[in-house]
Amino acid sequence: MRIAPLLLGILFAFPCAPALGQDVQRIAAIVNDDVVSIFDLQARMRLVIVSSGIRPTRRTQQRLKQQVLRTLIDERLQLQEAKKRNVSISKRNIQAAMATLEKQNRIKPGKFSSFLRAKGLPKTAIFAQIRAQIAWTKLIRRRLVPRVIISDDEIAETLARLKERRGQTEYRVSELFLPVDNAGQESAVRKTAQRLTDELRAGARFAAVARQFSAAASASTGGDLGWIQETVLNEELAGVIPKMKQGTIAGPVRTISGFQIYRLAAKRKILEPSEDKAIVDLRRIKLPLPDKSSKAEIQVQANLARLLSETVAGCEDMVPMAKQANATGKVLLGKMQVGKLGKPLRGIVRSLQIGKASTPVRTPSGISIFMVCDKKVPQSNLPTSAQIKERLTQERLSVLVRRYMRDLRSAAVVDVRV
């Protein structure tokens, strides 16, 4: 089972938050016999805002308060269930989580606590969440993972379906799920889902928000669902995902069990190699532009570049034509991977046919035309059996985790007081 790093990305250079209010020991909720205090709620709100990039307005905090409290309640239930099942959290577990966070955020070893103090981040809130995530992860590994059995026949069938769908579109999707356990929650959860959608569209980090708010098993990986084939999208996704542009947010979408928010990270053709992996033999004719070129000088070079683009006959013409035009810089740029080129040039090279010159491209130091003289595209690789098994395991595990949490909530006695 793949377990993502805990609290990935919580440490960013945000200014210190204001001090908490004085009345922090009041009770926010009682979960069975466990208490969630106002201090716990306020500290977690600060952590959520800092970690996710959500705008710290009073209105936003008020709108998200109940969802943050719900997350705290779920964590209490998870810790209680872990204790009931004799799942322990060792000092070594905590130290390993801290070491991971230090490494990911480039903090000197052993300086995690002092870094939190310097940033004004609530240490209690961070360590409470670390403990809950460790306990829940251990519990899932112990109780649910052994129940997920993926046979060799299932792996073979999945591989066969992938081969049949070669060339079809698949999507890299992330989700954020907010459950609705009863009709009385519908309106409040809908408003929270809409507020989170607004914040995500305004620039909040999807993975960080999903880790803090999502009730799906994918929360541990920042909501990442991996690659999903167009033909196997469920009814909700099929009506949303194909219409989305890369990097956009959709939602909230009402499903049978709650509200979903989606992000489309990327899309590609099944088993077709990425164009960015191609290796091209690239050539260039660069016409220089001095630092304070006049409009007339720029126009002369632009006209010459256009003429070269229209008349150069092929790769063999690039060097002699560069000499005739008094070009500067290297003509033979050599073999390069498309994905490692700069963004503007990458787009130009992707669309170029071999032996055809590009239209003139203006750069700070000149005007250039480019030509691809050879392209080698890597063979497409089928996923390994281990990769297929991992994906199928995650899909089934997600369903089991949702059911587990739903059962814990149903059996709990929860008294919310704010």
Buried (B, 14 or more C-beta within 10 A) or exposed (E): BEEBBBBBBBBBEBEEBEEBEEEBEEBBBBBEEBBBBBBBBBBBBBBBBBBBBBBBEEEBBEBBBBBBBBBBBBBBBBBBBBEEEEBEBEEEBBEEBBBBBBEBBEBEEEEBEEBBEEBBBBEEBBBBBBBBBBBBBBBBBEBBEEEBEBEEEEBEEBBEEBEEBEEBBBBBBBBBBBBBBEEEBEEBBBBBBBBBBBBBEEEBBBBBBBBBBBBBBBBBBBBBBBBBBBEEBEEBBEEBBEEBEEEEBBBBBBBEBBBBBBBBBEBBBBBEBBBEEBBBBBBBBBBBBEEEBEEEEBEBBBEBBBEBBEEBEEBEBBBEBBEEBEBBBEBEBEEBEBEEBEEEBBEBBBEBEEBBBBEBBBEEEBBBBBBBBEBEBEEEEEBEBEEBBBBBBBBBBBEBBBEBBBEBBEEBEBEBEE
